[in-house]
Amino acid sequence: MFDDDRFNLRRPINHGLIAGVIALSVSAIGMVDLFAQRQLITGVLTLGQLILFLAMAILGFMVASKSPRGKAWTGLIYGLITGLVAAVPPALLVLLAQVFNVRQFLVNVSPGLIRLLTFDRDIPQGLVLLFAISGVVGLAGAGLQLLPASFRRPILNGLAWTLVIGLLSEILSQRLRTFFGSEITGLIFQGRALGLSAALILFFLITAIAGVWQRRGDSVKSRYAQMNPGQRRRIGFGAMVLGILVLVILPNLLGTYLSEVMNNVLIFALMGLGLNIVVGFAGLLDLGYVAFFAIGAYMMGLLTSQGGLGVAGISFWAALPLCVAVSVLAGIMLGIPVLRMRGDYLAIVTLGFGEIIRILALSDLLKPVIGGAQGVLQIPKPQVFGISLIKPELLYYVVLAGILLAVFISYRLSEARIGRQWMAVREDEDVAEAMGIPLVNTKLLAFAIGAAFAGMAGAIFASKLTSIFPHSFNLLISINVLSLIIVGGMGSLPGVIVGALVLVGLPELLREFAEYRYLMYGVLLIVMMLARPEGFWPSAARRRELHIHEEEAPPEHPETAAAPASD
């Protein structure tokens, strides 16, 4: 935890300057001023204040780990200095704004921002208060680092979840109001923010739960490990039944808007499960994956559309297998010419394939068939027993069925012989081929199954929107799907779902923050990749690969250790 025994003033100064530059940047681009209107905890904390001081707390937390051994008090001094130094750049901005018109260069440095940085006080008093609060924030971050891990981790969990609930308070309060009425909801949320009492109760409750789990979690895991296979199967079956029940009633809990968000998340998760087979299991980097998504969507439009482009006019359920079959055929067609390619070359070829499909969809050559830039319109919604699934709450079950099918197939394949073949190809193609693994069949099967899931997702997507256009199938879709696999955990089935929730659901839930939501989302990704490069929910193999240096070396054999070194 500690670097050495020397007090080094450069460390807190460097960390403080980094935090100060971050605070200055978010102030100058207008985030602090804009988000100051959004309360997280009523009368205590706004989102603007959190953004302004968060870097100071994090850098104070980090610098305390570099304090001398056995001198924890120096860690607190490091944190205090970090906070004080971090206040210098914002203070200079305030002083600079008094000398000349800064807004001619930085339009977001408004009088409102200056008032926020000085806490609505005179300049001298406001700057003193800014330095004092910054120092306290840095000191608090350092103090949190110096706590024992048994206290630090539950407190961090409590803080994080309380802030997240405060950030999503508008959506959560609406759902609570639907079920419990305004009176009970008013005890927790005040306007668009958490009430102070509710925030404190929530923080202590989450901290207590996290603390209990940290103390008892290992014993629970060890008891589970000692159970016989029959007991484990019963527990697993019970957990699966409970999970399915939760998924079935989920639309009633979420409402229309959140159900629509969940549908988008699940469609991307369905694509992610397909790309996870290609990239996560087989190690074949595919940047043109959106092509199969587009093929499935256009096939659904052509087979079911009630407009002039419809060629069959069949139902959604009859068209779905055909969409999947055509996507599989396209996957095989792509796989055949790239069988001997790997790495960057494979990525470039698949990228070209995706662009070819997009350009063909836009071209005049196929305009009489697929509509060109005008797309395909009047695609009907799925129907069950004559009932059209118009509402997002009803369409959710169609997407959920596709996800459950994809998860089941992916899991069974990963545990089967072909799954081990994919993993062998991912690790080393030459060695895999030398061991007798047929590379042609193995790669083609990965491309085909991945394309099948993408085609299914595209078909559902077309029916969900009732119209499709070429601009919905650009390269960014492939990048997003690849990103959610990496963020969730390469080769991990639960990780794909988690990655879709983070990369697709989170920007939708933060839509109230306009264009800044993508900046916040990008910062979150950077922090996550630095803190957890293996992903939020990695597979066991991926976790071992990235943390092999942390594993303890096996103890030496007593006889070997005692034997004298030979000449």
C-alpha positions as CSV (number, residue, x, y, z in Angstrom):
1,M,0.0,0.0,0.0
2,F,2.9,2.4,0.9
3,D,5.7,3.3,-1.4
4,D,8.7,4.1,0.8
5,D,9.6,5.8,4.1
6,R,10.2,9.3,2.8
7,F,7.9,12.3,2.9
8,N,7.7,13.5,-0.7
9,L,5.8,16.8,-1.3
10,R,5.9,16.4,-5.1
11,R,3.3,13.6,-5.0
12,P,0.4,15.5,-3.5
13,I,1.3,18.6,-5.5
14,N,1.2,16.6,-8.8
15,H,-2.0,14.8,-7.9
16,G,-3.5,18.2,-6.8
17,L,-2.6,19.8,-10.1
18,I,-4.2,16.9,-12.0
19,A,-7.4,17.2,-10.0
20,G,-7.4,21.0,-10.4
21,V,-7.0,20.8,-14.2
22,I,-10.0,18.4,-14.2
23,A,-12.0,20.8,-12.1
24,L,-11.1,23.7,-14.3
25,S,-12.0,21.7,-17.5
26,V,-15.4,20.7,-16.4
27,S,-16.1,24.2,-15.2
28,A,-14.9,25.8,-18.5
29,I,-16.9,23.5,-20.7
30,G,-20.1,24.4,-18.8
31,M,-20.8,21.1,-17.0
32,V,-20.6,22.5,-13.5
33,D,-23.0,25.4,-14.3
34,L,-25.5,23.3,-16.1
35,F,-25.6,20.4,-13.7
36,A,-25.7,22.7,-10.6
37,Q,-29.5,22.9,-11.3
38,R,-29.8,19.1,-10.7
39,Q,-30.0,18.2,-7.1
40,L,-28.7,14.8,-5.9
41,I,-29.4,15.2,-2.2
42,T,-31.9,18.1,-1.6
43,G,-30.2,21.1,-0.1
44,V,-26.8,19.3,0.4
45,L,-25.3,18.2,-2.9
46,T,-25.9,19.0,-6.6
47,L,-24.6,17.2,-9.5
48,G,-22.5,20.2,-10.4
49,Q,-20.8,20.2,-7.0
50,L,-20.1,16.4,-7.3
51,I,-18.5,16.9,-10.7
52,L,-16.4,19.8,-9.4
53,F,-15.1,18.0,-6.3
54,L,-15.1,14.3,-7.4
55,A,-11.6,14.4,-8.9
56,M,-10.2,16.0,-5.7
57,A,-11.6,13.1,-3.6
58,I,-10.3,10.5,-6.0
59,L,-6.8,11.9,-6.3
60,G,-6.7,12.4,-2.5
61,F,-7.7,8.8,-2.2
62,M,-5.0,7.7,-4.6
63,V,-2.2,9.8,-3.2
64,A,-2.7,8.6,0.4
65,S,-1.7,5.1,-0.8
66,K,1.8,6.6,-1.5
67,S,2.4,7.8,2.1
68,P,5.4,6.5,4.0
69,R,5.1,3.1,5.8
70,G,4.0,3.3,9.4
71,K,3.1,7.0,9.1
72,A,-0.6,7.1,8.3
73,W,-0.8,10.8,9.4
74,T,1.3,11.7,6.4
75,G,-1.3,10.2,4.1
76,L,-3.8,12.7,5.6
77,I,-1.4,15.5,5.0
78,Y,-1.0,14.3,1.4
79,G,-4.8,14.4,0.9
80,L,-5.1,17.8,2.4
81,I,-2.3,19.2,0.2
82,T,-3.9,17.6,-2.8
83,G,-7.2,19.2,-2.1
84,L,-5.7,22.7,-1.5
85,V,-3.6,22.5,-4.7
86,A,-6.6,21.3,-6.7
87,A,-8.5,24.5,-5.7
88,V,-5.8,26.7,-7.4
89,P,-6.9,26.4,-11.1
90,P,-10.6,27.2,-10.4
91,A,-9.5,30.1,-8.1
92,L,-7.3,31.5,-10.9
93,L,-10.3,31.2,-13.2
94,V,-12.4,33.3,-10.8
95,L,-9.7,35.9,-10.4
96,L,-9.1,36.0,-14.2
97,A,-12.8,36.6,-14.8
98,Q,-12.6,39.7,-12.6
99,V,-9.7,41.2,-14.7
100,F,-11.1,40.9,-18.2
101,N,-13.9,39.3,-20.2
102,V,-13.0,35.6,-20.3
103,R,-16.2,34.7,-22.1
104,Q,-14.8,35.9,-25.4
105,F,-12.5,32.9,-25.2
106,L,-14.5,30.5,-22.9
107,V,-18.2,31.2,-23.5
108,N,-19.3,28.9,-20.6
109,V,-17.4,31.0,-18.0
110,S,-20.6,32.8,-17.0
111,P,-21.4,34.9,-13.9
112,G,-23.5,31.9,-12.8
113,L,-20.3,29.8,-12.8
114,I,-18.4,32.4,-10.9
115,R,-21.1,32.4,-8.2
116,L,-21.0,28.7,-8.0
117,L,-17.2,28.6,-7.6
118,T,-17.5,31.3,-4.9
119,F,-20.6,29.8,-3.2
120,D,-22.6,33.0,-3.8
121,R,-20.3,35.0,-1.6
122,D,-17.8,37.9,-2.1
123,I,-14.7,36.9,-4.0
124,P,-12.3,36.8,-1.0
125,Q,-14.8,34.9,1.2
126,G,-15.8,32.6,-1.7
127,L,-12.2,31.7,-2.5
128,V,-11.4,31.0,1.1
129,L,-14.4,28.7,1.2
130,L,-13.4,27.0,-2.0
131,F,-9.9,26.2,-0.7
132,A,-11.4,25.0,2.6
133,I,-13.9,22.7,1.0
134,S,-11.3,21.4,-1.5
135,G,-8.9,20.6,1.4
136,V,-11.6,18.8,3.3
137,V,-12.6,16.8,0.3
138,G,-9.0,15.7,-0.4
139,L,-8.6,14.9,3.3
140,A,-11.7,12.8,3.3
141,G,-10.5,10.9,0.3
142,A,-7.2,10.2,1.9
143,G,-8.9,9.2,5.2
144,L,-11.0,6.7,3.3
145,Q,-7.9,5.2,1.7
146,L,-6.3,4.8,5.1
147,L,-9.2,2.9,6.6
148,P,-8.9,-0.9,6.8
149,A,-10.3,-2.7,3.8
150,S,-13.1,-4.2,5.9
151,F,-14.5,-0.7,6.5
152,R,-13.3,1.0,3.2
153,R,-15.1,-1.2,0.8
154,P,-18.6,-1.2,2.4
155,I,-18.3,2.6,2.7
156,L,-17.4,3.0,-1.0
157,N,-20.4,0.8,-1.9
158,G,-22.7,2.9,0.2
159,L,-21.5,6.1,-1.3
160,A,-21.6,4.8,-4.9
161,W,-25.1,3.4,-4.6
162,T,-26.5,6.4,-2.8
163,L,-25.1,8.7,-5.5
164,V,-26.5,6.5,-8.3
165,I,-29.9,6.4,-6.8
166,G,-29.8,10.2,-6.4
167,L,-28.8,10.5,-10.0
168,L,-31.7,8.4,-11.2
169,S,-34.1,9.8,-8.6
170,E,-36.5,11.3,-11.2
171,I,-37.1,7.9,-12.9
172,L,-37.2,6.0,-9.6
173,S,-39.6,8.4,-8.0
174,Q,-42.1,8.1,-10.9
175,R,-42.1,4.3,-10.6
176,L,-42.5,4.4,-6.8
177,R,-45.3,6.9,-7.1
178,T,-47.1,4.5,-9.4
179,F,-47.0,1.7,-6.8
180,F,-47.1,3.5,-3.5
181,G,-48.6,6.9,-4.1
182,S,-47.2,10.4,-3.6
183,E,-47.1,10.4,0.2
184,I,-44.7,7.5,0.6
185,T,-42.6,8.6,-2.3
186,G,-42.4,12.0,-0.8
187,L,-40.7,10.5,2.3
188,I,-37.8,9.3,0.1
189,F,-37.6,11.8,-2.8
190,Q,-38.1,15.5,-2.6
191,G,-38.7,16.8,-6.1
192,R,-36.1,15.3,-8.4
193,A,-33.6,14.4,-5.6
194,L,-33.2,12.2,-2.6
195,G,-34.1,13.7,0.7
196,L,-31.3,14.1,3.3
197,S,-32.8,11.7,5.8
198,A,-33.5,9.1,3.1
199,A,-30.0,9.5,1.7
200,L,-28.4,8.9,5.1
201,I,-30.6,5.8,5.8
202,L,-29.9,4.5,2.4
203,F,-26.1,5.0,2.8
204,F,-26.0,3.3,6.2
205,L,-28.2,0.4,5.1
206,I,-26.1,-0.3,2.0
207,T,-22.9,0.0,3.9
208,A,-24.2,-2.4,6.6
209,I,-25.3,-5.0,4.0
210,A,-21.9,-4.7,2.1
211,G,-20.1,-5.0,5.4
212,V,-22.0,-8.1,6.5
213,W,-21.4,-9.7,3.1
214,Q,-17.7,-9.0,3.2
215,R,-17.5,-10.7,6.6
216,R,-19.8,-13.6,5.8
217,G,-19.5,-13.9,2.0
218,D,-16.4,-16.2,2.1
219,S,-18.1,-18.6,4.5
220,V,-21.2,-18.7,2.4
221,K,-19.1,-19.5,-0.7
222,S,-17.1,-22.2,1.1
223,R,-20.3,-23.9,2.3
224,Y,-21.6,-23.8,-1.2
225,A,-18.3,-25.3,-2.5
226,Q,-18.6,-28.1,0.0
227,M,-22.1,-29.1,-1.1
228,N,-22.6,-32.2,-3.2
229,P,-23.6,-31.9,-6.9
230,G,-27.3,-32.7,-6.1
231,Q,-27.5,-29.8,-3.6
232,R,-25.8,-27.4,-6.0
233,R,-28.2,-28.4,-8.8
234,R,-31.2,-27.8,-6.6
235,I,-29.9,-24.3,-5.6
236,G,-29.1,-23.5,-9.2
237,F,-32.6,-24.6,-10.3
238,G,-34.2,-22.5,-7.6
239,A,-32.2,-19.5,-8.6
240,M,-33.1,-20.0,-12.2
241,V,-36.8,-20.2,-11.4
242,L,-36.6,-17.1,-9.3
243,G,-34.7,-15.3,-12.1
244,I,-37.3,-16.3,-14.7
245,L,-40.2,-15.1,-12.4
246,V,-38.4,-11.7,-12.0
247,L,-37.9,-11.4,-15.8
248,V,-41.6,-12.2,-16.4
249,I,-43.0,-9.5,-14.1
250,L,-40.3,-7.0,-14.9
251,P,-42.3,-4.9,-17.5
252,N,-45.0,-4.4,-14.8
253,L,-42.4,-2.9,-12.6
254,L,-40.6,-0.8,-15.2
255,G,-43.5,0.9,-17.0
256,T,-43.6,1.9,-20.7
257,Y,-40.4,4.1,-20.9
258,L,-38.1,1.8,-19.0
259,S,-39.5,-1.2,-20.9
260,E,-38.6,0.5,-24.1
261,V,-35.1,1.1,-22.8
262,M,-34.9,-2.6,-21.7
263,N,-36.0,-3.7,-25.2
264,N,-33.1,-1.8,-26.7
265,V,-30.7,-3.2,-24.2
266,L,-31.8,-6.8,-24.9
267,I,-31.6,-6.3,-28.7
268,F,-28.0,-5.2,-28.3
269,A,-27.4,-8.0,-25.8
270,L,-28.7,-10.5,-28.4
271,M,-26.2,-9.2,-30.9
272,G,-23.5,-9.2,-28.2
273,L,-24.1,-12.9,-27.5
274,G,-23.6,-13.6,-31.2
275,L,-20.4,-11.5,-31.5
276,N,-19.2,-13.1,-28.2
277,I,-19.1,-16.4,-30.0
278,V,-17.0,-15.0,-32.8
279,V,-14.7,-12.7,-30.8
280,G,-14.9,-14.0,-27.2
281,F,-14.9,-17.7,-27.9
282,A,-13.2,-18.1,-31.3
283,G,-11.0,-15.0,-31.1
284,L,-12.0,-13.8,-34.6
285,L,-12.1,-10.0,-34.7
286,D,-15.3,-9.0,-36.7
287,L,-15.8,-5.3,-37.3
288,G,-18.5,-5.9,-39.9
289,Y,-21.0,-7.6,-37.6
290,V,-23.7,-4.9,-38.3
291,A,-24.0,-6.5,-41.8
292,F,-25.8,-9.5,-40.4
293,F,-28.0,-7.3,-38.2
294,A,-29.0,-5.3,-41.4
295,I,-29.6,-8.5,-43.4
296,G,-32.0,-9.8,-40.7
297,A,-33.8,-6.5,-40.5
298,Y,-34.2,-6.1,-44.3
299,M,-35.4,-9.6,-44.7
300,M,-38.0,-9.1,-42.0
301,G,-39.1,-5.9,-43.8
302,L,-39.3,-7.5,-47.2
303,L,-41.2,-10.6,-46.0
304,T,-43.8,-8.9,-43.8
305,S,-44.1,-5.3,-45.1
306,Q,-47.6,-4.2,-46.0
307,G,-46.2,-1.4,-48.3
308,G,-45.2,-1.7,-51.9
309,L,-41.9,-3.4,-51.1
310,G,-43.4,-6.4,-49.4
311,V,-42.9,-9.6,-51.4
312,A,-44.6,-12.2,-49.3
313,G,-46.8,-10.5,-46.7
314,I,-46.3,-13.4,-44.2
315,S,-46.4,-13.1,-40.4
316,F,-43.5,-12.2,-38.1
317,W,-43.3,-15.7,-36.7
318,A,-43.1,-17.3,-40.2
319,A,-40.5,-14.7,-41.4
320,L,-38.2,-15.0,-38.4
321,P,-36.7,-18.4,-39.3
322,L,-36.1,-17.2,-42.8
323,C,-34.3,-14.1,-41.6
324,V,-32.1,-16.2,-39.4
325,A,-31.4,-18.7,-42.2
326,V,-30.4,-15.9,-44.7
327,S,-28.2,-14.3,-42.0
328,V,-26.5,-17.7,-41.4
329,L,-25.9,-18.0,-45.2
330,A,-24.3,-14.5,-45.2
331,G,-22.1,-15.5,-42.3
332,I,-20.8,-18.6,-44.2
333,M,-20.3,-16.4,-47.3
334,L,-18.2,-14.1,-45.2
335,G,-16.3,-16.8,-43.5
336,I,-15.2,-18.7,-46.5
337,P,-12.9,-16.0,-48.0
338,V,-11.4,-15.0,-44.7
339,L,-10.5,-18.5,-43.3
340,R,-6.8,-17.9,-43.4
341,M,-6.8,-14.4,-42.2
342,R,-6.3,-13.3,-38.6
343,G,-5.8,-10.2,-36.4
344,D,-5.8,-6.8,-38.1
345,Y,-6.3,-8.3,-41.6
346,L,-9.5,-10.1,-40.6
347,A,-10.8,-6.9,-38.9
348,I,-10.2,-4.9,-42.1
349,V,-11.9,-7.5,-44.3
350,T,-15.0,-7.8,-42.1
351,L,-15.1,-4.0,-41.8
352,G,-15.2,-3.9,-45.6
353,F,-18.0,-6.4,-45.7
354,G,-20.1,-4.3,-43.3
355,E,-19.6,-1.2,-45.4
356,I,-20.5,-3.1,-48.6
357,I,-23.9,-4.1,-47.1
358,R,-24.6,-0.5,-46.0
359,I,-23.7,1.0,-49.4
360,L,-25.8,-1.6,-51.2
361,A,-28.7,-0.7,-49.0
362,L,-28.3,2.9,-50.0
363,S,-27.6,2.3,-53.7
364,D,-30.0,2.9,-56.6
365,L,-29.2,-0.7,-57.8
366,L,-31.3,-2.3,-55.1
367,K,-33.7,0.6,-54.6
368,P,-36.6,-1.1,-56.3
369,V,-36.2,-4.1,-53.9
370,I,-35.3,-2.6,-50.5
371,G,-36.2,1.1,-51.0
372,G,-32.8,2.7,-51.0
373,A,-32.5,5.8,-48.8
374,Q,-36.3,5.7,-48.2
375,G,-36.0,2.3,-46.5
376,V,-38.8,-0.2,-45.8
377,L,-42.0,1.0,-44.2
378,Q,-45.2,-0.4,-42.7
379,I,-43.5,-3.4,-41.1
380,P,-46.2,-5.0,-38.8
381,K,-45.7,-5.8,-35.2
382,P,-45.5,-9.4,-34.0
383,Q,-48.9,-10.9,-33.1
384,V,-49.8,-13.5,-30.6
385,F,-53.3,-15.1,-30.8
386,G,-54.4,-12.2,-32.9
387,I,-53.1,-9.6,-30.4
388,S,-50.6,-7.1,-31.9
389,L,-47.7,-6.5,-29.5
390,I,-47.7,-2.8,-29.9
391,K,-46.7,-1.7,-26.4
392,P,-43.1,-2.1,-25.3
393,E,-44.2,-4.1,-22.3
394,L,-45.6,-6.8,-24.6
395,L,-42.8,-6.7,-27.2
396,Y,-40.4,-7.2,-24.3
397,Y,-41.4,-10.9,-24.1
398,V,-40.4,-11.5,-27.7
399,V,-37.0,-10.0,-27.1
400,L,-36.6,-11.9,-23.9
401,A,-37.5,-15.2,-25.6
402,G,-34.7,-14.5,-28.1
403,I,-32.2,-13.7,-25.4
404,L,-33.0,-16.8,-23.4
405,L,-32.7,-19.0,-26.5
406,A,-29.3,-17.3,-27.4
407,V,-28.0,-17.7,-23.8
408,F,-29.1,-21.4,-23.8
409,I,-27.4,-22.1,-27.1
410,S,-24.2,-20.2,-26.2
411,Y,-23.9,-21.9,-22.8
412,R,-24.4,-25.4,-24.3
413,L,-21.9,-24.7,-27.1
414,S,-19.3,-23.3,-24.7
415,E,-19.5,-26.5,-22.6
416,A,-19.4,-28.8,-25.7
417,R,-16.6,-30.0,-27.8
418,I,-17.0,-27.2,-30.3
419,G,-16.7,-24.6,-27.5
420,R,-13.3,-26.1,-26.5
421,Q,-12.3,-26.0,-30.2
422,W,-13.2,-22.3,-30.4
423,M,-11.1,-21.5,-27.3
424,A,-8.2,-23.5,-28.7
425,V,-8.4,-21.6,-32.0
426,R,-8.5,-18.3,-30.0
427,E,-5.4,-19.2,-28.1
428,D,-3.3,-20.4,-31.0
429,E,-4.6,-21.4,-34.5
430,D,-1.4,-23.2,-35.5
431,V,-1.3,-25.3,-32.4
432,A,-5.0,-26.0,-32.6
433,E,-4.6,-27.2,-36.2
434,A,-1.6,-29.3,-35.3
435,M,-3.8,-31.0,-32.6
436,G,-6.3,-32.0,-35.3
437,I,-8.9,-29.3,-34.9
438,P,-10.5,-28.6,-38.3
439,L,-10.1,-24.8,-38.7
440,V,-12.4,-24.5,-41.6
441,N,-15.5,-26.0,-39.9
442,T,-14.7,-24.4,-36.6
443,K,-14.4,-20.9,-37.9
444,L,-17.4,-21.2,-40.3
445,L,-19.5,-22.5,-37.4
446,A,-18.5,-19.5,-35.3
447,F,-19.4,-17.0,-38.1
448,A,-22.7,-18.8,-38.9
449,I,-24.0,-18.9,-35.3
450,G,-22.9,-15.4,-34.6
451,A,-24.7,-14.2,-37.8
452,A,-27.8,-16.2,-36.7
453,F,-28.1,-14.2,-33.5
454,A,-27.5,-10.9,-35.3
455,G,-30.1,-11.8,-37.9
456,M,-32.6,-12.6,-35.2
457,A,-31.8,-9.3,-33.4
458,G,-32.2,-7.4,-36.7
459,A,-35.6,-9.0,-37.4
460,I,-36.9,-8.1,-34.0
461,F,-35.5,-4.6,-34.4
462,A,-37.3,-4.1,-37.7
463,S,-40.6,-5.3,-36.3
464,K,-40.1,-3.1,-33.2
465,L,-39.6,0.1,-35.2
466,T,-42.0,-0.9,-38.1
467,S,-39.7,0.9,-40.5
468,I,-36.0,0.6,-41.3
469,F,-33.5,2.9,-43.0
470,P,-29.8,2.4,-44.1
471,H,-28.5,4.9,-41.7
472,S,-29.5,2.6,-38.8
473,F,-26.8,0.1,-39.8
474,N,-23.6,2.1,-39.7
475,L,-20.2,1.0,-38.4
476,L,-20.9,2.5,-35.0
477,I,-23.3,-0.4,-34.3
478,S,-20.5,-2.9,-34.7
479,I,-18.2,-0.8,-32.5
480,N,-20.9,-0.6,-29.8
481,V,-21.5,-4.3,-29.8
482,L,-17.8,-5.1,-29.6
483,S,-17.4,-2.5,-26.8
484,L,-20.2,-4.0,-24.7
485,I,-18.4,-7.4,-24.9
486,I,-15.1,-5.9,-23.8
487,V,-16.8,-3.9,-21.0
488,G,-18.9,-6.8,-19.8
489,G,-16.1,-9.4,-20.0
490,M,-14.7,-11.1,-23.1
491,G,-16.1,-14.7,-23.4
492,S,-18.6,-14.2,-20.5
493,L,-22.3,-14.7,-21.0
494,P,-23.5,-12.7,-18.0
495,G,-20.8,-10.1,-19.0
496,V,-22.6,-9.5,-22.3
497,I,-25.8,-8.6,-20.5
498,V,-24.0,-6.3,-18.0
499,G,-22.1,-4.6,-20.8
500,A,-25.4,-4.0,-22.7
501,L,-26.9,-2.4,-19.6
502,V,-23.9,-0.1,-19.1
503,L,-23.3,0.9,-22.8
504,V,-26.9,1.0,-24.0
505,G,-29.1,1.5,-21.0
506,L,-27.0,4.0,-19.1
507,P,-26.9,6.7,-21.9
508,E,-30.7,6.4,-22.2
509,L,-31.2,6.8,-18.5
510,L,-28.9,9.9,-18.6
511,R,-30.7,11.5,-21.5
512,E,-31.7,14.4,-19.3
513,F,-28.1,15.6,-19.4
514,A,-28.2,16.3,-23.1
515,E,-24.9,16.0,-25.0
516,Y,-22.8,15.8,-21.8
517,R,-24.2,12.3,-21.1
518,Y,-21.7,10.8,-23.6
519,L,-18.8,12.6,-21.9
520,M,-19.9,11.2,-18.6
521,Y,-20.3,7.8,-20.2
522,G,-16.8,8.0,-21.8
523,V,-15.2,9.0,-18.4
524,L,-16.9,6.0,-16.8
525,L,-15.5,3.7,-19.5
526,I,-12.0,5.0,-19.0
527,V,-12.2,4.6,-15.3
528,M,-13.6,1.1,-15.6
529,M,-11.0,0.0,-18.1
530,L,-8.2,1.2,-15.8
531,A,-9.8,-0.3,-12.7
532,R,-11.2,-3.5,-14.2
533,P,-9.6,-4.3,-17.5
534,E,-11.1,-7.8,-17.5
535,G,-14.6,-6.3,-17.5
536,F,-17.5,-6.0,-15.1
537,W,-18.3,-9.8,-15.1
538,P,-15.4,-11.6,-16.8
539,S,-15.1,-15.3,-17.5
540,A,-12.8,-17.3,-15.2
541,A,-10.2,-17.8,-17.9
542,R,-10.1,-14.0,-18.8
543,R,-9.7,-13.1,-15.1
544,R,-6.8,-15.5,-14.7
545,E,-5.1,-14.2,-17.8
546,L,-5.2,-10.5,-16.6
547,H,-4.4,-11.2,-12.9
548,I,-1.8,-14.0,-13.2
549,H,0.9,-11.7,-11.8
550,E,-1.2,-11.3,-8.6
551,E,-1.3,-15.1,-7.9
552,E,1.0,-16.3,-5.3
553,A,3.9,-18.5,-6.4
554,P,3.5,-22.1,-5.4
555,P,5.5,-23.1,-2.3
556,E,8.7,-24.9,-2.9
557,H,8.9,-28.6,-2.2
558,P,10.6,-29.0,1.2
559,E,13.3,-31.4,-0.1
560,T,14.0,-29.0,-3.0
561,A,14.2,-26.0,-0.8
562,A,16.6,-27.7,1.6
563,A,18.8,-29.2,-1.0
564,P,22.1,-27.2,-1.6
565,A,22.6,-25.6,-4.9
566,S,24.7,-27.8,-7.2
567,D,27.7,-26.6,-9.0
